Amino acid sequence: VSMADATNNRQFMLNLQELVNRVDKDLQVALAELERAKVALLQATQQRMKMETMQEKDLQAVQDWNRKQEQKQMDALGVTLYNLKA
């Protein structure tokens, strides 16, 4: 029985060591995936910030254009009213 116990204990220890090795390997794979995900998130965040900046610039350009159009219309109306009075 002692020899069988020793063999069982040895096999148990080998199985445990195999499990520890497999867990370590899985952990390394998971950490590598985490790093790839962090890089992808950083790139996506930078891209989003670029898009938001472009959107803000476009909105500003549209508002500037609208102000100029309104000013032209007001100027034209002013000239028309001046000409009607004269």
VMD Tcl script that builds the backbone (N, CA, C; Angstrom):
set m [mol new atoms 258]
animate dup $m
set s [atomselect $m all]
$s set {name element resname resid chain x y z} {
  {N N VAL 1 A 0.846 -1.184 0.000}
  {CA C VAL 1 A 0.000 0.000 0.000}
  {C C VAL 1 A 0.890 1.246 0.000}
  {N N SER 2 A 2.007 1.216 0.671}
  {CA C SER 2 A 2.891 2.357 0.740}
  {C C SER 2 A 3.464 2.703 -0.625}
  {N N MET 3 A 3.802 1.686 -1.412}
  {CA C MET 3 A 4.324 1.919 -2.762}
  {C C MET 3 A 3.232 2.509 -3.658}
  {N N ALA 4 A 2.018 2.025 -3.523}
  {CA C ALA 4 A 0.890 2.541 -4.305}
  {C C ALA 4 A 0.597 3.982 -3.904}
  {N N ASP 5 A 0.662 4.272 -2.616}
  {CA C ASP 5 A 0.451 5.641 -2.145}
  {C C ASP 5 A 1.515 6.576 -2.698}
  {N N ALA 6 A 2.750 6.131 -2.695}
  {CA C ALA 6 A 3.844 6.943 -3.209}
  {C C ALA 6 A 3.643 7.208 -4.704}
  {N N THR 7 A 3.231 6.171 -5.453}
  {CA C THR 7 A 2.978 6.334 -6.890}
  {C C THR 7 A 1.809 7.295 -7.119}
  {N N ASN 8 A 0.776 7.143 -6.330}
  {CA C ASN 8 A -0.393 8.047 -6.454}
  {C C ASN 8 A -0.006 9.481 -6.113}
  {N N ASN 9 A 0.783 9.635 -5.055}
  {CA C ASN 9 A 1.223 10.979 -4.679}
  {C C ASN 9 A 2.083 11.594 -5.774}
  {N N ARG 10 A 2.963 10.803 -6.345}
  {CA C ARG 10 A 3.832 11.290 -7.433}
  {C C ARG 10 A 2.981 11.706 -8.633}
  {N N GLN 11 A 2.021 10.861 -8.992}
  {CA C GLN 11 A 1.147 11.187 -10.123}
  {C C GLN 11 A 0.325 12.443 -9.825}
  {N N PHE 12 A -0.155 12.551 -8.597}
  {CA C PHE 12 A -0.918 13.734 -8.187}
  {C C PHE 12 A -0.068 14.990 -8.311}
  {N N MET 13 A 1.170 14.927 -7.838}
  {CA C MET 13 A 2.076 16.082 -7.924}
  {C C MET 13 A 2.383 16.431 -9.377}
  {N N LEU 14 A 2.578 15.418 -10.211}
  {CA C LEU 14 A 2.813 15.681 -11.637}
  {C C LEU 14 A 1.599 16.351 -12.272}
  {N N ASN 15 A 0.414 15.874 -11.918}
  {CA C ASN 15 A -0.817 16.481 -12.456}
  {C C ASN 15 A -0.964 17.929 -11.987}
  {N N LEU 16 A -0.628 18.165 -10.720}
  {CA C LEU 16 A -0.697 19.528 -10.208}
  {C C LEU 16 A 0.293 20.434 -10.932}
  {N N GLN 17 A 1.503 19.944 -11.148}
  {CA C GLN 17 A 2.504 20.750 -11.839}
  {C C GLN 17 A 2.072 21.032 -13.272}
  {N N GLU 18 A 1.474 20.041 -13.910}
  {CA C GLU 18 A 0.952 20.218 -15.277}
  {C C GLU 18 A -0.140 21.284 -15.282}
  {N N LEU 19 A -1.007 21.230 -14.294}
  {CA C LEU 19 A -2.089 22.212 -14.191}
  {C C LEU 19 A -1.519 23.619 -13.964}
  {N N VAL 20 A -0.536 23.742 -13.091}
  {CA C VAL 20 A 0.091 25.044 -12.835}
  {C C VAL 20 A 0.718 25.579 -14.123}
  {N N ASN 21 A 1.403 24.716 -14.857}
  {CA C ASN 21 A 2.017 25.139 -16.125}
  {C C ASN 21 A 0.964 25.601 -17.122}
  {N N ARG 22 A -0.143 24.862 -17.200}
  {CA C ARG 22 A -1.210 25.234 -18.132}
  {C C ARG 22 A -1.849 26.559 -17.729}
  {N N VAL 23 A -2.050 26.759 -16.435}
  {CA C VAL 23 A -2.627 28.018 -15.948}
  {C C VAL 23 A -1.673 29.173 -16.247}
  {N N ASP 24 A -0.375 28.955 -16.035}
  {CA C ASP 24 A 0.609 29.999 -16.356}
  {C C ASP 24 A 0.567 30.352 -17.835}
  {N N LYS 25 A 0.489 29.331 -18.667}
  {CA C LYS 25 A 0.422 29.573 -20.116}
  {C C LYS 25 A -0.846 30.351 -20.469}
  {N N ASP 26 A -1.973 29.938 -19.915}
  {CA C ASP 26 A -3.247 30.639 -20.175}
  {C C ASP 26 A -3.182 32.081 -19.684}
  {N N LEU 27 A -2.543 32.282 -18.547}
  {CA C LEU 27 A -2.402 33.625 -18.006}
  {C C LEU 27 A -1.566 34.501 -18.936}
  {N N GLN 28 A -0.497 33.957 -19.473}
  {CA C GLN 28 A 0.336 34.713 -20.410}
  {C C GLN 28 A -0.455 35.080 -21.672}
  {N N VAL 29 A -1.257 34.138 -22.156}
  {CA C VAL 29 A -2.095 34.407 -23.337}
  {C C VAL 29 A -3.103 35.515 -23.016}
  {N N ALA 30 A -3.714 35.434 -21.837}
  {CA C ALA 30 A -4.704 36.443 -21.443}
  {C C ALA 30 A -4.053 37.817 -21.295}
  {N N LEU 31 A -2.857 37.856 -20.727}
  {CA C LEU 31 A -2.168 39.146 -20.579}
  {C C LEU 31 A -1.803 39.733 -21.936}
  {N N ALA 32 A -1.394 38.875 -22.871}
  {CA C ALA 32 A -1.080 39.362 -24.218}
  {C C ALA 32 A -2.342 39.913 -24.879}
  {N N GLU 33 A -3.461 39.232 -24.715}
  {CA C GLU 33 A -4.741 39.716 -25.258}
  {C C GLU 33 A -5.123 41.052 -24.628}
  {N N LEU 34 A -4.900 41.167 -23.326}
  {CA C LEU 34 A -5.201 42.421 -22.631}
  {C C LEU 34 A -4.371 43.560 -23.205}
  {N N GLU 35 A -3.101 43.317 -23.444}
  {CA C GLU 35 A -2.240 44.359 -24.016}
  {C C GLU 35 A -2.714 44.757 -25.411}
  {N N ARG 36 A -3.091 43.766 -26.223}
  {CA C ARG 36 A -3.606 44.076 -27.570}
  {C C ARG 36 A -4.893 44.897 -27.471}
  {N N ALA 37 A -5.740 44.548 -26.510}
  {CA C ALA 37 A -6.997 45.291 -26.335}
  {C C ALA 37 A -6.716 46.723 -25.886}
  {N N LYS 38 A -5.723 46.896 -25.011}
  {CA C LYS 38 A -5.374 48.248 -24.564}
  {C C LYS 38 A -4.866 49.097 -25.725}
  {N N VAL 39 A -4.035 48.496 -26.575}
  {CA C VAL 39 A -3.520 49.223 -27.741}
  {C C VAL 39 A -4.672 49.600 -28.677}
  {N N ALA 40 A -5.581 48.644 -28.909}
  {CA C ALA 40 A -6.729 48.919 -29.783}
  {C C ALA 40 A -7.604 50.025 -29.188}
  {N N LEU 41 A -7.809 50.001 -27.880}
  {CA C LEU 41 A -8.612 51.037 -27.229}
  {C C LEU 41 A -7.941 52.398 -27.357}
  {N N LEU 42 A -6.639 52.439 -27.166}
  {CA C LEU 42 A -5.909 53.699 -27.297}
  {C C LEU 42 A -6.027 54.255 -28.715}
  {N N GLN 43 A -5.873 53.379 -29.705}
  {CA C GLN 43 A -5.997 53.826 -31.096}
  {C C GLN 43 A -7.409 54.314 -31.396}
  {N N ALA 44 A -8.400 53.592 -30.899}
  {CA C ALA 44 A -9.790 54.000 -31.128}
  {C C ALA 44 A -10.083 55.331 -30.446}
  {N N THR 45 A -9.536 55.531 -29.260}
  {CA C THR 45 A -9.744 56.791 -28.544}
  {C C THR 45 A -9.106 57.949 -29.304}
  {N N GLN 46 A -7.897 57.724 -29.817}
  {CA C GLN 46 A -7.238 58.771 -30.597}
  {C C GLN 46 A -8.039 59.090 -31.859}
  {N N GLN 47 A -8.548 58.054 -32.521}
  {CA C GLN 47 A -9.343 58.260 -33.732}
  {C C GLN 47 A -10.625 59.024 -33.411}
  {N N ARG 48 A -11.254 58.680 -32.278}
  {CA C ARG 48 A -12.479 59.381 -31.878}
  {C C ARG 48 A -12.186 60.857 -31.613}
  {N N MET 49 A -11.064 61.126 -30.959}
  {CA C MET 49 A -10.707 62.514 -30.678}
  {C C MET 49 A -10.449 63.280 -31.974}
  {N N LYS 50 A -9.815 62.642 -32.946}
  {CA C LYS 50 A -9.605 63.294 -34.246}
  {C C LYS 50 A -10.936 63.622 -34.896}
  {N N MET 51 A -11.858 62.653 -34.857}
  {CA C MET 51 A -13.172 62.860 -35.477}
  {C C MET 51 A -13.934 63.978 -34.765}
  {N N GLU 52 A -13.858 64.023 -33.443}
  {CA C GLU 52 A -14.550 65.087 -32.703}
  {C C GLU 52 A -13.959 66.447 -33.055}
  {N N THR 53 A -12.632 66.512 -33.199}
  {CA C THR 53 A -11.993 67.778 -33.579}
  {C C THR 53 A -12.444 68.202 -34.966}
  {N N MET 54 A -12.487 67.246 -35.896}
  {CA C MET 54 A -12.934 67.570 -37.256}
  {C C MET 54 A -14.385 68.029 -37.254}
  {N N GLN 55 A -15.208 67.383 -36.429}
  {CA C GLN 55 A -16.618 67.763 -36.347}
  {C C GLN 55 A -16.749 69.190 -35.806}
  {N N GLU 56 A -15.982 69.519 -34.785}
  {CA C GLU 56 A -16.037 70.867 -34.225}
  {C C GLU 56 A -15.584 71.906 -35.241}
  {N N LYS 57 A -14.525 71.602 -35.988}
  {CA C LYS 57 A -14.050 72.543 -37.013}
  {C C LYS 57 A -15.105 72.718 -38.103}
  {N N ASP 58 A -15.744 71.628 -38.492}
  {CA C ASP 58 A -16.781 71.708 -39.517}
  {C C ASP 58 A -17.963 72.539 -39.022}
  {N N LEU 59 A -18.363 72.319 -37.791}
  {CA C LEU 59 A -19.468 73.096 -37.220}
  {C C LEU 59 A -19.116 74.582 -37.193}
  {N N GLN 60 A -17.886 74.899 -36.802}
  {CA C GLN 60 A -17.436 76.291 -36.773}
  {C C GLN 60 A -17.470 76.902 -38.172}
  {N N ALA 61 A -17.035 76.122 -39.171}
  {CA C ALA 61 A -17.041 76.623 -40.548}
  {C C ALA 61 A -18.473 76.882 -41.021}
  {N N VAL 62 A -19.391 76.014 -40.675}
  {CA C VAL 62 A -20.795 76.208 -41.063}
  {C C VAL 62 A -21.366 77.449 -40.377}
  {N N GLN 63 A -21.054 77.616 -39.102}
  {CA C GLN 63 A -21.553 78.795 -38.385}
  {C C GLN 63 A -20.966 80.079 -38.973}
  {N N ASP 64 A -19.687 80.061 -39.321}
  {CA C ASP 64 A -19.061 81.230 -39.957}
  {C C ASP 64 A -19.740 81.540 -41.289}
  {N N TRP 65 A -19.987 80.514 -42.075}
  {CA C TRP 65 A -20.633 80.700 -43.374}
  {C C TRP 65 A -22.031 81.295 -43.183}
  {N N ASN 66 A -22.777 80.771 -42.203}
  {CA C ASN 66 A -24.131 81.285 -41.939}
  {C C ASN 66 A -24.087 82.757 -41.520}
  {N N ARG 67 A -23.123 83.113 -40.669}
  {CA C ARG 67 A -22.998 84.513 -40.252}
  {C C ARG 67 A -22.706 85.414 -41.456}
  {N N LYS 68 A -21.829 84.970 -42.336}
  {CA C LYS 68 A -21.503 85.772 -43.522}
  {C C LYS 68 A -22.717 85.930 -44.426}
  {N N GLN 69 A -23.476 84.854 -44.586}
  {CA C GLN 69 A -24.676 84.924 -45.420}
  {C C GLN 69 A -25.686 85.904 -44.820}
  {N N GLU 70 A -25.876 85.811 -43.511}
  {CA C GLU 70 A -26.805 86.729 -42.857}
  {C C GLU 70 A -26.341 88.180 -42.997}
  {N N GLN 71 A -25.037 88.399 -42.860}
  {CA C GLN 71 A -24.502 89.750 -42.994}
  {C C GLN 71 A -24.707 90.271 -44.414}
  {N N LYS 72 A -24.507 89.419 -45.414}
  {CA C LYS 72 A -24.735 89.831 -46.812}
  {C C LYS 72 A -26.192 90.205 -47.023}
  {N N GLN 73 A -27.095 89.401 -46.445}
  {CA C GLN 73 A -28.515 89.694 -46.597}
  {C C GLN 73 A -28.879 91.009 -45.905}
  {N N MET 74 A -28.310 91.233 -44.734}
  {CA C MET 74 A -28.580 92.488 -44.028}
  {C C MET 74 A -28.013 93.673 -44.812}
  {N N ASP 75 A -26.823 93.517 -45.368}
  {CA C ASP 75 A -26.234 94.586 -46.164}
  {C C ASP 75 A -27.085 94.884 -47.389}
  {N N ALA 76 A -27.545 93.812 -48.054}
  {CA C ALA 76 A -28.385 93.992 -49.241}
  {C C ALA 76 A -29.693 94.678 -48.868}
  {N N LEU 77 A -30.268 94.291 -47.744}
  {CA C LEU 77 A -31.508 94.919 -47.287}
  {C C LEU 77 A -31.267 96.392 -46.955}
  {N N GLY 78 A -30.133 96.675 -46.329}
  {CA C GLY 78 A -29.809 98.062 -46.003}
  {C C GLY 78 A -29.661 98.908 -47.251}
  {N N VAL 79 A -28.987 98.386 -48.274}
  {CA C VAL 79 A -28.813 99.118 -49.533}
  {C C VAL 79 A -30.171 99.335 -50.191}
  {N N THR 80 A -31.002 98.295 -50.169}
  {CA C THR 80 A -32.334 98.416 -50.779}
  {C C THR 80 A -33.155 99.494 -50.073}
  {N N LEU 81 A -33.157 99.484 -48.753}
  {CA C LEU 81 A -33.908 100.492 -48.001}
  {C C LEU 81 A -33.352 101.890 -48.254}
  {N N TYR 82 A -32.053 102.020 -48.342}
  {CA C TYR 82 A -31.441 103.315 -48.619}
  {C C TYR 82 A -31.877 103.818 -49.998}
  {N N ASN 83 A -31.878 102.902 -50.977}
  {CA C ASN 83 A -32.249 103.293 -52.335}
  {C C ASN 83 A -33.735 103.654 -52.415}
  {N N LEU 84 A -34.560 103.012 -51.625}
  {CA C LEU 84 A -35.990 103.334 -51.637}
  {C C LEU 84 A -36.249 104.717 -51.038}
  {N N LYS 85 A -35.458 105.114 -50.053}
  {CA C LYS 85 A -35.625 106.428 -49.414}
  {C C LYS 85 A -35.154 107.546 -50.311}
  {N N ALA 86 A -34.192 107.218 -51.153}
  {CA C ALA 86 A -33.605 108.269 -51.961}
  {C C ALA 86 A -34.414 108.595 -53.162}
}
mol reanalyze $m
mol bondsrecalc $m
mol representation Tube
mol addrep $m
